[in-house]
Amino acid sequence: MHNVLDDFTNTIRNEKIAWSDLNKERCKLIVNELVDKRLEGDSNSILNSTKKYKYFADRFKRTITKSVMVISEQMRKGKFEVFKNEFAFGGFSDGEPIKIDLPSNETVYLVGRVDRIDTLDLDGNTYIKIVDYKSGAKKFNLTEVYYGLQIQLLVYLDALIKNSKYILHKQAMPGAILYFRIDDPIIKSKKQLTEEEIKDNILKELKMSGLLLKDINVVKAMDNDMESYSLIIPAAIKKDGNFTSSSSVITEEQFAQLRKYVNDKMSEICEEMLSGEIKIEPCKNNSTAYCSYCDYSSVCQFDTAIENNKYKVVLKKSNDEAWKLIKNEVEKGGNN
């Protein structure tokens, strides 16, 4: 999916088509051509094998088409512009390498790939919005950030801001980190919906999840149509002009705290790996064992029936509790 989305972006850039100018027919045509081209180039692809899998290929096309249509609508509603798709960081050509100096005097260099980087120039500042594409319903969770289970977007943000003078040729500030679900949702309703209502329901169903900078002008630059609440980002505004308590907004200082926290957490994780500490201790919260969607369960063969095979329990915390714990760790200069 990521490769096709990257191909799609390159195609419209080469054809000088703005995201905001795309329509359904154009999206469908480009996606079909790109997917067919990939299938033709891989005659052994399972999607070419039977009519059943050809049906899956058609469904894949519909999902990608719906996703790019939603992205187009999101871009149409905002002022941020796509800077890069599938951007690789950590190479020596992208500025200073991303490195973590460990207490053991070892140095770890980080590399990664960001699905999409959007930028905004506003009032003399440049803001970065990072979008990570997910095939599942991924939600931003501060509890998981605290436990080191959801630090990818923040690591990306930190890497880009530290190297923004090399990448963007100017210093950048955090604007947002967001997950976007790639899907073709089924809209259910007890009444007949208009085309506009269907579109709004799809936007609402695929609303992005994450953190936004607590700046009304920056947030509105992600959704120009936003009045009381947004269909595309996790924010709502009260009548007095302030954000509602349910809005996922944080200050620039809080973004800095999170960046420091994930750096410390990465250092802790890397130190454990280099010391040989690789015990089998999968995480589990109140409802889900993380083994249920781990690609390596057949390798580790975790089983609670085996002695010393125990879960690491992730205790759900309110955002206020998680923030307090994260702030305390940052202030004392490390993680437990």
N, C-alpha and C positions, 0 to 999 in steps of 0.2 A: 504493500500500500504506500509506504513512504517513497519508494522509488517512482511510482506512478505520479504521486503528488509533486515530486521534484521535477519529473519530466513535464508535467502540466505547467508548472510555474515557468520553466525554461521556455516552453512553447509560446506562452502568451507574452513573455518578455521579448522573445525574438520577433514575434509578430506585432509587437508594440500595442498590445491590448491591455488596458488597465483592468484590474480585478473588478472595479466598480462598473465597468462597461459590459461585463459578461452577462449573457442570458442563458436560459435552460438549454436551448437548442445548440448554442455554441459550445457549452460545457459538455453536453452529451457527445457531440461530434468529436471533439478533441480527445475525450477520455476513451471513446471507442477505438479511435485510431491508435492511441498510445498502447492500450491493452492488446489489441490485435497485433500490433507490431512486435510486442514482447513475446506473444504466443508464437508468432511465426518464426521468431529468432530462437525459440526453444521448442523444437518439435517433440522433445521427450517430456514436455510439461504434462503433469497429471491432468491439467485443465483441458488438454486436447484429447484425452484418452477415450472418454465415453460421453454419451448424451447427458448423463447425470452430471458429470464434471463440467460439461459445456454450459449446463444450467447454472452451476456455481460461478462460472466465468461471467455469465450475463448478470448474475446477482452482484458480483464483485464490481462490474461496470456501473450498475445502478447505485451502489453504495458510494463509490468514488465520485460519481456525478452529483449525487445529493450533497456530499461533503464539500465539493468545490463550489457548489451553488450557495451553500450556507456560508462558506468562507468569503465568497464574493459579497454576500449581503452584509456580513460583519464588516468587511473593509469599506463597503459603501456607506455604512453608518458612521464610520470613524475617520480620523485624520491621520492615524498612524499609517505608515507605508511599509510594505515588505522590503527588507534590506537584503536578507539572504535566506535561502532554504538549504537544509542539509549542510549546515556550516560546520566544518571540522575545526576544532580548536586544540591547542596544546602543541602544535608543530612549531618549530623554530622560525618558520616563515611568517607566523601570525603575531610576532612580537615576542616578548619574553616567554619562555616555556612556563607552563603552570606547574609549580613544584611545591611539595610539602616537605619541610625539614622536620625530621622526627627527633624525639629526645635521644634516640640511640645514635644520633649523628648520621643516620642514613638519609638519603634524599629520594623521594618518590615523585615521578613526573606523571601528570595526568593528561590524558587525551580523551576527547569525546566528540560527539556530533549533535548539534542542536537542530531540531526539526525546522524551526522557523524563527527568524529574528525580525521584528518590526521596530521601526524607529519613528520618533516624533521630535521636531524642533519647535520649541515653544518658549517664548519670553527669554530667549538667550540660552536656554538649556536644551540638551538632547536627552531624550528618554528612551530606554530600551524596554520592549515587551517581548518576552520569550514565550513561544507557544510550542507545546509538546503534544504530538498526535498520539492518541491511544485508541486501540480497537475495542477496549472495554470501558466500563463506566468508572473511570478513575476520578476520585475526588481528593482535593487537597485536604490534608489532615495534620494539624499541628502536633497532635499526640505522636504520630508516626515520625514527624520531623525530630521530635525530642528523643525518640528511641533510635534515631539513625536509619529509619526504614524508608524515609521519603525525602532524600536530600538532593536528588538529581538536578531538579530545576534550580535550586539555590546554588549548587556547585557551578552550573552553567552560567547563572547570573554573575556570580563572583568572578569567574574566569573572564567573562566579556567586559565587565566594568574595569577590572584591573588592566585589561589589554585594549580598552576602547580607543586609546590614542593611536594605536597601531592599526586596529581594525576599522574604526570609523573616522580616524584622523581628528578626533576631538574627544574630550572627556565626556562620558555619559553617566546618567543617573538611572536608578531602577524605576521602571514605570509599572511593570506587571510581570508575574510569572503565571502561566495559565495552561491547563490541560484542555485539549479539544478532542471530543469523542468522534471517531470516524464511524458513521452509522447511517442507516436508512430507516429511521423510526416509523412505526405504524401509529398514526394518530387516531385515537378513538373518541367518538363524540355521540351523544344521544340526539343531536340535532344536525341538520344539514349545514355544513360550513362553507363559507365563501372562500375563494382562492386566497384572499388576504388573511383570513382567519387560519387557514391551513398553514400558510407560510409562517405566521406568528407562532403557531403551536410547534412547528418544527424547530424554529429558532429557540423557543423556550425549552424544548426537549433536549436540544444540543447546546444549551447554555454552557459556557466555559466555567471551569472551576479553578480557583487559585487565589493569589493575593494581588491587590492593587495598591498603588501609592495613594495615600490619603491626601489627595489634592483634587479638588472639584474640577479644575480646568483640565487636568490630565485625564481624569476618569471620563469626563464628557467628551474628550478627544477620542475615546474608544467607542463612544456611542452618542452621536450628535442628537439622536432622537429621544434620548433618555429624559424623562420627566420625573415621575415618581419612582419608577423602577426600570431596570434594563432587562431586555429579552436575551441579551448576549453575554453580559458579564455579571459577576456576583456583587452587584451594588444596587442600592436604592437610596433615594433622597427624601428627607422629610420636608414639610412645608416651610420650615425655617431655613432650609438650604443646607442643613447638615446631613451627614450620612446616617442611615438607620443602624441600629445595633447589630442587625443581621448582615450588614455589608462586610465583605472580606477586604477591608482596607487597613493598611498599617502605615506608620510614618517612615520617613527616610532613615531615622535613627533605628527603628525596629528592623528595617531591612539590613542595616549595618550589623545589628546584633545577630540576626540570623546567619549572615554571611560569615561572621566570626565563629559562630557556634558550629556550623557545618565544616569549617576548616579544622576546628579542634576535633570534631567527631571523625573526620577523614584521617587525621593524624593518629587518633586512637585506633581506628580500624586497621590502618596500614601497619602500625606498630605490632598489633596482635598477629597479623598475618605473617610478618617477617620473623616474629618470635616463634612461629610454628603453632600458635594457638588456633586450631581449626576444629574445635569440638563440635559435635552434632547437637545443636540446640536451636531448632527452628522456633520462630515466634508464633504466638497464638493469642488472639484477643477473645472477647466474650462470645463471638459468633463464628470466627473463621480461623482455621489453622493455615498458615501461609504455605504449608506443604501442598495444599489442594491445587495451587497453580504454579508450583515450582517445576522447572524443566529437568531438575537433577534429582528428583525423588528416587528414581531407580538406581542412582549411583550411591547416595548416602544411606539408603535403606533404613531410614529412621523408623523405629517401632517402639511404642511405649511399653511393649511386653518385654523388651530387652533391658537389662539392668543398666542404669545410668542414662537411658534415653529419656530425657525430660524436655518439655517445652519451656521456652522463655516466655513468661506471661506478660503481655502488653496491657497494662492497666489504662483504661479509657480515662482521659482527663479533660476537663473543660478547657476552653481556649485560655481563660485567665490563669488557670493552674499551670498549663503548659508554658505560657509566656513567663510566668514567675520563675519556673524551674530553669528555663533557657537563659533568662536574664541573670539568675544567680550563678549559673555555670560560666557565663561569659565574664561576669565581674570578677570571679575568682580565678579566671584564666585557664580553664580546662574543663574536662568532663570526667565524671566518675566512671 
